[in-house]
């Protein structure tokens, strides 16, 4: 859902003149392949019929769940802020934006990897 929000916001920036069409295509080119990788992980898990959120599961504490929801909520905000900063000229070039988006996406990927490892380590 977060990626869709970011993509709609990027399109909004194009529609209002903040980003050019080539900038939009660069953002889409960065986000879609990574979304495909995350989607593959989700589908692989789903096809194995795992039921990880059982009551009293010690791997999913309230602290763990809170952090997961927090990160999922903050992720699209970070991307939208970066796109807005490019639209108003604070980020001077598409190269700089691509680098910033790549760093943010790498952080997200590391987080997803840790969550997957934390949940499925005992299996």
Backbone atoms as SQL, in Angstrom:
CREATE TABLE atoms (id INTEGER PRIMARY KEY, chain TEXT, resi INTEGER, resn TEXT, atom TEXT, x REAL, y REAL, z REAL);
INSERT INTO atoms VALUES
  (1, 'A', 1, 'UNK', 'N', 0.824, -1.191, 0.000),
  (2, 'A', 1, 'UNK', 'CA', 0.000, 0.000, 0.000),
  (3, 'A', 1, 'UNK', 'C', 0.872, 1.260, 0.000),
  (4, 'A', 2, 'UNK', 'N', 1.985, 1.190, 0.742),
  (5, 'A', 2, 'UNK', 'CA', 2.879, 2.340, 0.819),
  (6, 'A', 2, 'UNK', 'C', 3.451, 2.726, -0.532),
  (7, 'A', 3, 'UNK', 'N', 3.808, 1.714, -1.337),
  (8, 'A', 3, 'UNK', 'CA', 4.360, 2.007, -2.668),
  (9, 'A', 3, 'UNK', 'C', 3.310, 2.672, -3.552),
  (10, 'A', 4, 'UNK', 'N', 2.067, 2.237, -3.435),
  (11, 'A', 4, 'UNK', 'CA', 1.008, 2.864, -4.231),
  (12, 'A', 4, 'UNK', 'C', 0.823, 4.324, -3.846),
  (13, 'A', 5, 'UNK', 'N', 0.890, 4.603, -2.563),
  (14, 'A', 5, 'UNK', 'CA', 0.784, 5.990, -2.099),
  (15, 'A', 5, 'UNK', 'C', 1.912, 6.823, -2.693),
  (16, 'A', 6, 'UNK', 'N', 3.119, 6.277, -2.656),
  (17, 'A', 6, 'UNK', 'CA', 4.283, 6.996, -3.195),
  (18, 'A', 6, 'UNK', 'C', 4.127, 7.218, -4.697),
  (19, 'A', 7, 'UNK', 'N', 3.680, 6.199, -5.414),
  (20, 'A', 7, 'UNK', 'CA', 3.509, 6.342, -6.862),
  (21, 'A', 7, 'UNK', 'C', 2.420, 7.361, -7.202),
  (22, 'A', 8, 'UNK', 'N', 1.323, 7.344, -6.463),
  (23, 'A', 8, 'UNK', 'CA', 0.273, 8.351, -6.693),
  (24, 'A', 8, 'UNK', 'C', 0.786, 9.748, -6.367),
  (25, 'A', 9, 'UNK', 'N', 1.583, 9.868, -5.311),
  (26, 'A', 9, 'UNK', 'CA', 2.134, 11.178, -4.961),
  (27, 'A', 9, 'UNK', 'C', 3.109, 11.652, -6.039),
  (28, 'A', 10, 'UNK', 'N', 3.904, 10.727, -6.570),
  (29, 'A', 10, 'UNK', 'CA', 4.826, 11.090, -7.649),
  (30, 'A', 10, 'UNK', 'C', 4.044, 11.565, -8.874),
  (31, 'A', 11, 'UNK', 'N', 2.959, 10.867, -9.191),
  (32, 'A', 11, 'UNK', 'CA', 2.125, 11.301, -10.318),
  (33, 'A', 11, 'UNK', 'C', 1.511, 12.675, -10.047),
  (34, 'A', 12, 'UNK', 'N', 1.093, 12.896, -8.821),
  (35, 'A', 12, 'UNK', 'CA', 0.547, 14.208, -8.435),
  (36, 'A', 12, 'UNK', 'C', 1.602, 15.290, -8.664),
  (37, 'A', 13, 'UNK', 'N', 2.849, 14.986, -8.320),
  (38, 'A', 13, 'UNK', 'CA', 3.925, 15.960, -8.516),
  (39, 'A', 13, 'UNK', 'C', 4.123, 16.260, -10.000),
  (40, 'A', 14, 'UNK', 'N', 3.974, 15.246, -10.847),
  (41, 'A', 14, 'UNK', 'CA', 4.072, 15.461, -12.295),
  (42, 'A', 14, 'UNK', 'C', 2.894, 16.314, -12.766),
  (43, 'A', 15, 'UNK', 'N', 1.717, 15.975, -12.289),
  (44, 'A', 15, 'UNK', 'CA', 0.490, 16.663, -12.705),
  (45, 'A', 15, 'UNK', 'C', 0.505, 18.141, -12.319),
  (46, 'A', 16, 'UNK', 'N', 1.121, 18.457, -11.200),
  (47, 'A', 16, 'UNK', 'CA', 1.172, 19.844, -10.741),
  (48, 'A', 16, 'UNK', 'C', 2.434, 20.569, -11.195),
  (49, 'A', 17, 'UNK', 'N', 3.285, 19.892, -11.946),
  (50, 'A', 17, 'UNK', 'CA', 4.479, 20.531, -12.481),
  (51, 'A', 17, 'UNK', 'C', 5.707, 20.459, -11.602),
  (52, 'A', 18, 'UNK', 'N', 5.634, 19.757, -10.505),
  (53, 'A', 18, 'UNK', 'CA', 6.791, 19.650, -9.616),
  (54, 'A', 18, 'UNK', 'C', 7.875, 18.723, -10.144),
  (55, 'A', 19, 'UNK', 'N', 7.462, 17.667, -10.833),
  (56, 'A', 19, 'UNK', 'CA', 8.398, 16.724, -11.440),
  (57, 'A', 19, 'UNK', 'C', 8.097, 16.614, -12.924),
  (58, 'A', 20, 'UNK', 'N', 9.135, 16.339, -13.702),
  (59, 'A', 20, 'UNK', 'CA', 8.939, 16.090, -15.121),
  (60, 'A', 20, 'UNK', 'C', 8.563, 14.635, -15.355),
  (61, 'A', 21, 'UNK', 'N', 8.121, 14.354, -16.574),
  (62, 'A', 21, 'UNK', 'CA', 7.742, 12.980, -16.895),
  (63, 'A', 21, 'UNK', 'C', 8.923, 12.028, -16.796),
  (64, 'A', 22, 'UNK', 'N', 10.098, 12.467, -17.196),
  (65, 'A', 22, 'UNK', 'CA', 11.270, 11.596, -17.105),
  (66, 'A', 22, 'UNK', 'C', 11.631, 11.333, -15.639),
  (67, 'A', 23, 'UNK', 'N', 11.427, 12.333, -14.791),
  (68, 'A', 23, 'UNK', 'CA', 11.659, 12.135, -13.357),
  (69, 'A', 23, 'UNK', 'C', 10.696, 11.079, -12.808),
  (70, 'A', 24, 'UNK', 'N', 9.436, 11.171, -13.229),
  (71, 'A', 24, 'UNK', 'CA', 8.427, 10.200, -12.795),
  (72, 'A', 24, 'UNK', 'C', 8.812, 8.798, -13.242),
  (73, 'A', 25, 'UNK', 'N', 9.238, 8.671, -14.475),
  (74, 'A', 25, 'UNK', 'CA', 9.621, 7.352, -14.978),
  (75, 'A', 25, 'UNK', 'C', 10.836, 6.794, -14.246),
  (76, 'A', 26, 'UNK', 'N', 11.738, 7.658, -13.840),
  (77, 'A', 26, 'UNK', 'CA', 12.884, 7.210, -13.051),
  (78, 'A', 26, 'UNK', 'C', 12.434, 6.688, -11.690),
  (79, 'A', 27, 'UNK', 'N', 11.524, 7.407, -11.059),
  (80, 'A', 27, 'UNK', 'CA', 11.000, 6.967, -9.758),
  (81, 'A', 27, 'UNK', 'C', 10.276, 5.638, -9.902),
  (82, 'A', 28, 'UNK', 'N', 9.433, 5.526, -10.918),
  (83, 'A', 28, 'UNK', 'CA', 8.711, 4.272, -11.159),
  (84, 'A', 28, 'UNK', 'C', 9.699, 3.146, -11.443),
  (85, 'A', 29, 'UNK', 'N', 10.708, 3.433, -12.232),
  (86, 'A', 29, 'UNK', 'CA', 11.727, 2.430, -12.561),
  (87, 'A', 29, 'UNK', 'C', 12.498, 1.948, -11.346),
  (88, 'A', 30, 'UNK', 'N', 12.588, 2.775, -10.337),
  (89, 'A', 30, 'UNK', 'CA', 13.262, 2.377, -9.100),
  (90, 'A', 30, 'UNK', 'C', 12.329, 1.598, -8.180),
  (91, 'A', 31, 'UNK', 'N', 11.090, 2.026, -8.068),
  (92, 'A', 31, 'UNK', 'CA', 10.173, 1.431, -7.093),
  (93, 'A', 31, 'UNK', 'C', 9.546, 0.117, -7.547),
  (94, 'A', 32, 'UNK', 'N', 9.176, -0.002, -8.797),
  (95, 'A', 32, 'UNK', 'CA', 8.445, -1.183, -9.258),
  (96, 'A', 32, 'UNK', 'C', 9.275, -2.470, -9.161),
  (97, 'A', 33, 'UNK', 'N', 10.516, -2.511, -9.611),
  (98, 'A', 33, 'UNK', 'CA', 11.265, -3.768, -9.480),
  (99, 'A', 33, 'UNK', 'C', 11.454, -4.203, -8.025),
  (100, 'A', 34, 'UNK', 'N', 11.678, -3.255, -7.148),
  (101, 'A', 34, 'UNK', 'CA', 11.839, -3.601, -5.743),
  (102, 'A', 34, 'UNK', 'C', 10.520, -4.065, -5.141),
  (103, 'A', 35, 'UNK', 'N', 9.425, -3.464, -5.591),
  (104, 'A', 35, 'UNK', 'CA', 8.108, -3.929, -5.156),
  (105, 'A', 35, 'UNK', 'C', 7.897, -5.374, -5.585),
  (106, 'A', 36, 'UNK', 'N', 8.333, -5.708, -6.782),
  (107, 'A', 36, 'UNK', 'CA', 8.222, -7.081, -7.272),
  (108, 'A', 36, 'UNK', 'C', 8.992, -8.058, -6.400),
  (109, 'A', 37, 'UNK', 'N', 10.152, -7.645, -5.933),
  (110, 'A', 37, 'UNK', 'CA', 10.942, -8.522, -5.054),
  (111, 'A', 37, 'UNK', 'C', 10.216, -8.749, -3.729),
  (112, 'A', 38, 'UNK', 'N', 9.671, -7.695, -3.148),
  (113, 'A', 38, 'UNK', 'CA', 8.938, -7.854, -1.894),
  (114, 'A', 38, 'UNK', 'C', 7.665, -8.673, -2.099),
  (115, 'A', 39, 'UNK', 'N', 7.004, -8.451, -3.224),
  (116, 'A', 39, 'UNK', 'CA', 5.786, -9.201, -3.524),
  (117, 'A', 39, 'UNK', 'C', 6.091, -10.687, -3.680),
  (118, 'A', 40, 'UNK', 'N', 7.235, -11.011, -4.270),
  (119, 'A', 40, 'UNK', 'CA', 7.629, -12.418, -4.415),
  (120, 'A', 40, 'UNK', 'C', 7.807, -13.079, -3.052),
  (121, 'A', 41, 'UNK', 'N', 8.391, -12.359, -2.105),
  (122, 'A', 41, 'UNK', 'CA', 8.562, -12.892, -0.748),
  (123, 'A', 41, 'UNK', 'C', 7.194, -13.133, -0.107),
  (124, 'A', 42, 'UNK', 'N', 6.295, -12.181, -0.260),
  (125, 'A', 42, 'UNK', 'CA', 4.957, -12.308, 0.325),
  (126, 'A', 42, 'UNK', 'C', 4.214, -13.490, -0.284),
  (127, 'A', 43, 'UNK', 'N', 4.262, -13.603, -1.609),
  (128, 'A', 43, 'UNK', 'CA', 3.559, -14.701, -2.271),
  (129, 'A', 43, 'UNK', 'C', 4.163, -16.055, -1.932),
  (130, 'A', 44, 'UNK', 'N', 5.487, -16.111, -1.831),
  (131, 'A', 44, 'UNK', 'CA', 6.132, -17.366, -1.454),
  (132, 'A', 44, 'UNK', 'C', 5.664, -17.800, -0.074),
  (133, 'A', 45, 'UNK', 'N', 5.606, -16.873, 0.844),
  (134, 'A', 45, 'UNK', 'CA', 5.131, -17.190, 2.186),
  (135, 'A', 45, 'UNK', 'C', 3.667, -17.616, 2.155),
  (136, 'A', 46, 'UNK', 'N', 2.872, -16.905, 1.398),
  (137, 'A', 46, 'UNK', 'CA', 1.441, -17.203, 1.341),
  (138, 'A', 46, 'UNK', 'C', 1.175, -18.585, 0.740),
  (139, 'A', 47, 'UNK', 'N', 1.957, -18.992, -0.251),
  (140, 'A', 47, 'UNK', 'CA', 1.747, -20.292, -0.875),
  (141, 'A', 47, 'UNK', 'C', 2.134, -21.445, 0.037),
  (142, 'A', 48, 'UNK', 'N', 2.920, -21.167, 1.048),
  (143, 'A', 48, 'UNK', 'CA', 3.280, -22.214, 2.010),
  (144, 'A', 48, 'UNK', 'C', 2.277, -22.308, 3.149),
  (145, 'A', 49, 'UNK', 'N', 1.226, -21.465, 3.091),
  (146, 'A', 49, 'UNK', 'CA', 0.148, -21.479, 4.091),
  (147, 'A', 49, 'UNK', 'C', 0.664, -21.302, 5.510),
  (148, 'A', 50, 'UNK', 'N', 1.586, -20.418, 5.692),
  (149, 'A', 50, 'UNK', 'CA', 2.097, -20.164, 7.043),
  (150, 'A', 50, 'UNK', 'C', 1.084, -19.351, 7.822),
  (151, 'A', 51, 'UNK', 'N', 0.971, -19.652, 9.067),
  (152, 'A', 51, 'UNK', 'CA', 0.090, -18.903, 9.963),
  (153, 'A', 51, 'UNK', 'C', 0.951, -18.397, 11.116),
  (154, 'A', 52, 'UNK', 'N', 1.596, -17.253, 10.887),
  (155, 'A', 52, 'UNK', 'CA', 2.571, -16.781, 11.869),
  (156, 'A', 52, 'UNK', 'C', 1.963, -16.011, 13.019),
  (157, 'A', 53, 'UNK', 'N', 0.778, -15.492, 12.848),
  (158, 'A', 53, 'UNK', 'CA', 0.205, -14.657, 13.890),
  (159, 'A', 53, 'UNK', 'C', -0.780, -15.449, 14.752),
  (160, 'A', 54, 'UNK', 'N', -0.275, -16.484, 15.367),
  (161, 'A', 54, 'UNK', 'CA', -1.080, -17.285, 16.268),
  (162, 'A', 54, 'UNK', 'C', -1.156, -16.582, 17.626),
  (163, 'A', 55, 'UNK', 'N', -2.257, -16.775, 18.362),
  (164, 'A', 55, 'UNK', 'CA', -2.330, -16.182, 19.700),
  (165, 'A', 55, 'UNK', 'C', -1.184, -16.675, 20.583),
  (166, 'A', 56, 'UNK', 'N', -0.638, -15.765, 21.371),
  (167, 'A', 56, 'UNK', 'CA', 0.455, -16.060, 22.315),
  (168, 'A', 56, 'UNK', 'C', 1.763, -16.451, 21.622),
  (169, 'A', 57, 'UNK', 'N', 1.930, -16.121, 20.347),
  (170, 'A', 57, 'UNK', 'CA', 3.174, -16.423, 19.642),
  (171, 'A', 57, 'UNK', 'C', 4.274, -15.528, 20.201),
  (172, 'A', 58, 'UNK', 'N', 5.329, -16.118, 20.744),
  (173, 'A', 58, 'UNK', 'CA', 6.380, -15.336, 21.395),
  (174, 'A', 58, 'UNK', 'C', 7.215, -14.548, 20.391),
  (175, 'A', 59, 'UNK', 'N', 7.140, -14.882, 19.118),
  (176, 'A', 59, 'UNK', 'CA', 7.906, -14.138, 18.112),
  (177, 'A', 59, 'UNK', 'C', 7.269, -12.791, 17.799),
  (178, 'A', 60, 'UNK', 'N', 5.988, -12.625, 18.090),
  (179, 'A', 60, 'UNK', 'CA', 5.284, -11.388, 17.778),
  (180, 'A', 60, 'UNK', 'C', 4.829, -10.743, 19.080),
  (181, 'A', 61, 'UNK', 'N', 5.733, -9.984, 19.660),
  (182, 'A', 61, 'UNK', 'CA', 5.393, -9.261, 20.884),
  (183, 'A', 61, 'UNK', 'C', 4.681, -7.964, 20.519),
  (184, 'A', 62, 'UNK', 'N', 4.091, -7.326, 21.496),
  (185, 'A', 62, 'UNK', 'CA', 3.413, -6.055, 21.208),
  (186, 'A', 62, 'UNK', 'C', 4.423, -4.997, 20.764),
  (187, 'A', 63, 'UNK', 'N', 5.634, -5.031, 21.290),
  (188, 'A', 63, 'UNK', 'CA', 6.683, -4.101, 20.882),
  (189, 'A', 63, 'UNK', 'C', 7.065, -4.333, 19.413),
  (190, 'A', 64, 'UNK', 'N', 7.212, -5.602, 19.036),
  (191, 'A', 64, 'UNK', 'CA', 7.539, -5.970, 17.665),
  (192, 'A', 64, 'UNK', 'C', 6.444, -5.477, 16.717),
  (193, 'A', 65, 'UNK', 'N', 5.192, -5.718, 17.078),
  (194, 'A', 65, 'UNK', 'CA', 4.064, -5.315, 16.240),
  (195, 'A', 65, 'UNK', 'C', 3.987, -3.793, 16.117),
  (196, 'A', 66, 'UNK', 'N', 4.202, -3.085, 17.220),
  (197, 'A', 66, 'UNK', 'CA', 4.170, -1.629, 17.196),
  (198, 'A', 66, 'UNK', 'C', 5.232, -1.069, 16.254),
  (199, 'A', 67, 'UNK', 'N', 6.441, -1.601, 16.363),
  (200, 'A', 67, 'UNK', 'CA', 7.524, -1.139, 15.488),
  (201, 'A', 67, 'UNK', 'C', 7.217, -1.447, 14.033),
  (202, 'A', 68, 'UNK', 'N', 6.639, -2.614, 13.771),
  (203, 'A', 68, 'UNK', 'CA', 6.298, -2.983, 12.397),
  (204, 'A', 68, 'UNK', 'C', 5.287, -1.997, 11.812),
  (205, 'A', 69, 'UNK', 'N', 4.244, -1.684, 12.563),
  (206, 'A', 69, 'UNK', 'CA', 3.244, -0.733, 12.079),
  (207, 'A', 69, 'UNK', 'C', 3.841, 0.661, 11.926),
  (208, 'A', 70, 'UNK', 'N', 4.718, 1.048, 12.828),
  (209, 'A', 70, 'UNK', 'CA', 5.346, 2.360, 12.762),
  (210, 'A', 70, 'UNK', 'C', 6.191, 2.502, 11.501),
  (211, 'A', 71, 'UNK', 'N', 7.020, 1.508, 11.235),
  (212, 'A', 71, 'UNK', 'CA', 7.894, 1.564, 10.058),
  (213, 'A', 71, 'UNK', 'C', 7.071, 1.549, 8.773),
  (214, 'A', 72, 'UNK', 'N', 6.038, 0.727, 8.731),
  (215, 'A', 72, 'UNK', 'CA', 5.187, 0.668, 7.538),
  (216, 'A', 72, 'UNK', 'C', 4.492, 2.013, 7.310),
  (217, 'A', 73, 'UNK', 'N', 4.147, 2.701, 8.369),
  (218, 'A', 73, 'UNK', 'CA', 3.519, 4.016, 8.233),
  (219, 'A', 73, 'UNK', 'C', 4.488, 5.115, 7.850),
  (220, 'A', 74, 'UNK', 'N', 5.709, 5.029, 8.343),
  (221, 'A', 74, 'UNK', 'CA', 6.711, 6.072, 8.085),
  (222, 'A', 74, 'UNK', 'C', 7.319, 5.940, 6.688),
  (223, 'A', 75, 'UNK', 'N', 7.386, 4.713, 6.181),
  (224, 'A', 75, 'UNK', 'CA', 8.016, 4.457, 4.883),
  (225, 'A', 75, 'UNK', 'C', 7.463, 5.338, 3.757),
  (226, 'A', 76, 'UNK', 'N', 6.148, 5.355, 3.503),
  (227, 'A', 76, 'UNK', 'CA', 5.674, 6.204, 2.404),
  (228, 'A', 76, 'UNK', 'C', 5.849, 7.692, 2.685),
  (229, 'A', 77, 'UNK', 'N', 5.836, 8.073, 3.946),
  (230, 'A', 77, 'UNK', 'CA', 6.033, 9.483, 4.290),
  (231, 'A', 77, 'UNK', 'C', 7.434, 9.927, 3.889),
  (232, 'A', 78, 'UNK', 'N', 8.431, 9.101, 4.177),
  (233, 'A', 78, 'UNK', 'CA', 9.815, 9.430, 3.809),
  (234, 'A', 78, 'UNK', 'C', 9.936, 9.602, 2.299),
  (235, 'A', 79, 'UNK', 'N', 9.348, 8.680, 1.540),
  (236, 'A', 79, 'UNK', 'CA', 9.432, 8.764, 0.092),
  (237, 'A', 79, 'UNK', 'C', 8.697, 9.993, -0.439),
  (238, 'A', 80, 'UNK', 'N', 7.533, 10.280, 0.104),
  (239, 'A', 80, 'UNK', 'CA', 6.782, 11.459, -0.350),
  (240, 'A', 80, 'UNK', 'C', 7.521, 12.752, -0.019),
  (241, 'A', 81, 'UNK', 'N', 8.161, 12.799, 1.134),
  (242, 'A', 81, 'UNK', 'CA', 8.957, 13.986, 1.488),
  (243, 'A', 81, 'UNK', 'C', 10.115, 14.148, 0.515),
  (244, 'A', 82, 'UNK', 'N', 10.789, 13.047, 0.183),
  (245, 'A', 82, 'UNK', 'CA', 11.899, 13.134, -0.778),
  (246, 'A', 82, 'UNK', 'C', 11.411, 13.626, -2.143),
  (247, 'A', 83, 'UNK', 'N', 10.270, 13.114, -2.597),
  (248, 'A', 83, 'UNK', 'CA', 9.719, 13.564, -3.870),
  (249, 'A', 83, 'UNK', 'C', 9.334, 15.040, -3.810),
  (250, 'A', 84, 'UNK', 'N', 8.762, 15.459, -2.704),
  (251, 'A', 84, 'UNK', 'CA', 8.393, 16.874, -2.551),
  (252, 'A', 84, 'UNK', 'C', 9.634, 17.765, -2.551),
  (253, 'A', 85, 'UNK', 'N', 10.675, 17.318, -1.866),
  (254, 'A', 85, 'UNK', 'CA', 11.915, 18.103, -1.833),
  (255, 'A', 85, 'UNK', 'C', 12.515, 18.250, -3.230),
  (256, 'A', 86, 'UNK', 'N', 12.395, 17.216, -4.054),
  (257, 'A', 86, 'UNK', 'CA', 12.855, 17.320, -5.437),
  (258, 'A', 86, 'UNK', 'C', 11.952, 18.287, -6.213),
  (259, 'A', 87, 'UNK', 'N', 10.659, 18.202, -5.970),
  (260, 'A', 87, 'UNK', 'CA', 9.712, 19.052, -6.706),
  (261, 'A', 87, 'UNK', 'C', 9.932, 20.529, -6.417),
  (262, 'A', 88, 'UNK', 'N', 10.293, 20.872, -5.177),
  (263, 'A', 88, 'UNK', 'CA', 10.506, 22.291, -4.853),
  (264, 'A', 88, 'UNK', 'C', 11.948, 22.727, -5.062),
  (265, 'A', 89, 'UNK', 'N', 12.807, 21.794, -5.478),
  (266, 'A', 89, 'UNK', 'CA', 14.177, 22.151, -5.825),
  (267, 'A', 89, 'UNK', 'C', 15.200, 21.997, -4.715),
  (268, 'A', 90, 'UNK', 'N', 14.799, 21.524, -3.540),
  (269, 'A', 90, 'UNK', 'CA', 15.760, 21.335, -2.456),
  (270, 'A', 90, 'UNK', 'C', 16.737, 20.214, -2.795),
  (271, 'A', 91, 'UNK', 'N', 16.253, 19.167, -3.413),
  (272, 'A', 91, 'UNK', 'CA', 17.130, 18.124, -3.964),
  (273, 'A', 91, 'UNK', 'C', 17.406, 18.554, -5.395),
  (274, 'A', 92, 'UNK', 'N', 18.671, 18.875, -5.708),
  (275, 'A', 92, 'UNK', 'CA', 18.969, 19.586, -6.944),
  (276, 'A', 92, 'UNK', 'C', 18.850, 18.796, -8.249),
  (277, 'A', 93, 'UNK', 'N', 18.989, 17.473, -8.201),
  (278, 'A', 93, 'UNK', 'CA', 18.985, 16.721, -9.454),
  (279, 'A', 93, 'UNK', 'C', 18.318, 15.365, -9.266),
  (280, 'A', 94, 'UNK', 'N', 17.988, 14.753, -10.401),
  (281, 'A', 94, 'UNK', 'CA', 17.411, 13.414, -10.343),
  (282, 'A', 94, 'UNK', 'C', 18.420, 12.404, -9.838),
  (283, 'A', 95, 'UNK', 'N', 19.674, 12.631, -10.108),
  (284, 'A', 95, 'UNK', 'CA', 20.715, 11.721, -9.608),
  (285, 'A', 95, 'UNK', 'C', 20.695, 11.734, -8.080),
  (286, 'A', 96, 'UNK', 'N', 20.606, 12.909, -7.495),
  (287, 'A', 96, 'UNK', 'CA', 20.562, 13.014, -6.034),
  (288, 'A', 96, 'UNK', 'C', 19.280, 12.382, -5.481),
  (289, 'A', 97, 'UNK', 'N', 18.155, 12.586, -6.167),
  (290, 'A', 97, 'UNK', 'CA', 16.905, 11.972, -5.726),
  (291, 'A', 97, 'UNK', 'C', 16.988, 10.448, -5.817),
  (292, 'A', 98, 'UNK', 'N', 17.524, 9.953, -6.921),
  (293, 'A', 98, 'UNK', 'CA', 17.670, 8.505, -7.089),
  (294, 'A', 98, 'UNK', 'C', 18.545, 7.925, -5.988),
  (295, 'A', 99, 'UNK', 'N', 19.606, 8.611, -5.662),
  (296, 'A', 99, 'UNK', 'CA', 20.480, 8.158, -4.580),
  (297, 'A', 99, 'UNK', 'C', 19.733, 8.145, -3.250),
  (298, 'A', 100, 'UNK', 'N', 18.992, 9.204, -2.958),
  (299, 'A', 100, 'UNK', 'CA', 18.235, 9.278, -1.701),
  (300, 'A', 100, 'UNK', 'C', 17.157, 8.199, -1.643),
  (301, 'A', 101, 'UNK', 'N', 16.441, 7.991, -2.750),
  (302, 'A', 101, 'UNK', 'CA', 15.426, 6.936, -2.787),
  (303, 'A', 101, 'UNK', 'C', 16.062, 5.558, -2.632),
  (304, 'A', 102, 'UNK', 'N', 17.218, 5.371, -3.238),
  (305, 'A', 102, 'UNK', 'CA', 17.924, 4.090, -3.113),
  (306, 'A', 102, 'UNK', 'C', 18.357, 3.804, -1.685),
  (307, 'A', 103, 'UNK', 'N', 18.831, 4.819, -1.002),
  (308, 'A', 103, 'UNK', 'CA', 19.221, 4.655, 0.405),
  (309, 'A', 103, 'UNK', 'C', 17.999, 4.324, 1.255),
  (310, 'A', 104, 'UNK', 'N', 16.895, 5.041, 1.027),
  (311, 'A', 104, 'UNK', 'CA', 15.676, 4.773, 1.789),
  (312, 'A', 104, 'UNK', 'C', 15.147, 3.374, 1.490),
  (313, 'A', 105, 'UNK', 'N', 15.180, 2.982, 0.240),
  (314, 'A', 105, 'UNK', 'CA', 14.700, 1.647, -0.139),
  (315, 'A', 105, 'UNK', 'C', 15.609, 0.558, 0.422),
  (316, 'A', 106, 'UNK', 'N', 16.894, 0.811, 0.491),
  (317, 'A', 106, 'UNK', 'CA', 17.822, -0.162, 1.085),
  (318, 'A', 106, 'UNK', 'C', 17.532, -0.336, 2.573),
  (319, 'A', 107, 'UNK', 'N', 17.253, 0.758, 3.240),
  (320, 'A', 107, 'UNK', 'CA', 16.886, 0.666, 4.653),
  (321, 'A', 107, 'UNK', 'C', 15.614, -0.132, 4.842),
  (322, 'A', 108, 'UNK', 'N', 14.639, 0.089, 3.976),
  (323, 'A', 108, 'UNK', 'CA', 13.381, -0.664, 4.032),
  (324, 'A', 108, 'UNK', 'C', 13.643, -2.148, 3.775),
  (325, 'A', 109, 'UNK', 'N', 14.483, -2.446, 2.783),
  (326, 'A', 109, 'UNK', 'CA', 14.809, -3.839, 2.473),
  (327, 'A', 109, 'UNK', 'C', 15.500, -4.535, 3.635),
  (328, 'A', 110, 'UNK', 'N', 16.406, -3.833, 4.297),
  (329, 'A', 110, 'UNK', 'CA', 17.078, -4.403, 5.465),
  (330, 'A', 110, 'UNK', 'C', 16.072, -4.674, 6.575),
  (331, 'A', 111, 'UNK', 'N', 15.135, -3.773, 6.759),
  (332, 'A', 111, 'UNK', 'CA', 14.110, -3.962, 7.789),
  (333, 'A', 111, 'UNK', 'C', 13.236, -5.173, 7.464),
  (334, 'A', 112, 'UNK', 'N', 12.791, -5.274, 6.214),
  (335, 'A', 112, 'UNK', 'CA', 11.954, -6.412, 5.806),
  (336, 'A', 112, 'UNK', 'C', 12.724, -7.714, 6.009),
  (337, 'A', 113, 'UNK', 'N', 13.996, -7.727, 5.662),
  (338, 'A', 113, 'UNK', 'CA', 14.815, -8.918, 5.870),
  (339, 'A', 113, 'UNK', 'C', 14.892, -9.304, 7.337),
  (340, 'A', 114, 'UNK', 'N', 15.056, -8.341, 8.206),
  (341, 'A', 114, 'UNK', 'CA', 15.104, -8.616, 9.653),
  (342, 'A', 114, 'UNK', 'C', 13.778, -9.150, 10.157),
  (343, 'A', 115, 'UNK', 'N', 12.679, -8.592, 9.681),
  (344, 'A', 115, 'UNK', 'CA', 11.362, -9.060, 10.114),
  (345, 'A', 115, 'UNK', 'C', 11.157, -10.499, 9.668),
  (346, 'A', 116, 'UNK', 'N', 11.476, -10.801, 8.414),
  (347, 'A', 116, 'UNK', 'CA', 11.304, -12.147, 7.896),
  (348, 'A', 116, 'UNK', 'C', 12.183, -13.119, 8.691),
  (349, 'A', 117, 'UNK', 'N', 13.422, -12.754, 8.939),
  (350, 'A', 117, 'UNK', 'CA', 14.309, -13.603, 9.711),
  (351, 'A', 117, 'UNK', 'C', 13.790, -13.790, 11.137),
  (352, 'A', 118, 'UNK', 'N', 13.315, -12.711, 11.750),
  (353, 'A', 118, 'UNK', 'CA', 12.799, -12.803, 13.109),
  (354, 'A', 118, 'UNK', 'C', 11.569, -13.672, 13.233),
  (355, 'A', 119, 'UNK', 'N', 10.721, -13.643, 12.237),
  (356, 'A', 119, 'UNK', 'CA', 9.486, -14.423, 12.303),
  (357, 'A', 119, 'UNK', 'C', 9.685, -15.889, 11.928),
  (358, 'A', 120, 'UNK', 'N', 10.583, -16.159, 10.991),
  (359, 'A', 120, 'UNK', 'CA', 10.685, -17.516, 10.472),
  (360, 'A', 120, 'UNK', 'C', 11.950, -18.242, 10.901),
  (361, 'A', 121, 'UNK', 'N', 12.735, -17.650, 11.758),
  (362, 'A', 121, 'UNK', 'CA', 13.983, -18.261, 12.203),
  (363, 'A', 121, 'UNK', 'C', 13.740, -19.607, 12.873),
  (364, 'A', 122, 'UNK', 'N', 12.669, -19.727, 13.635),
  (365, 'A', 122, 'UNK', 'CA', 12.415, -20.952, 14.396),
  (366, 'A', 122, 'UNK', 'C', 11.790, -22.069, 13.582),
  (367, 'A', 123, 'UNK', 'N', 11.458, -21.800, 12.332),
  (368, 'A', 123, 'UNK', 'CA', 10.773, -22.820, 11.534),
  (369, 'A', 123, 'UNK', 'C', 11.751, -23.779, 10.918);
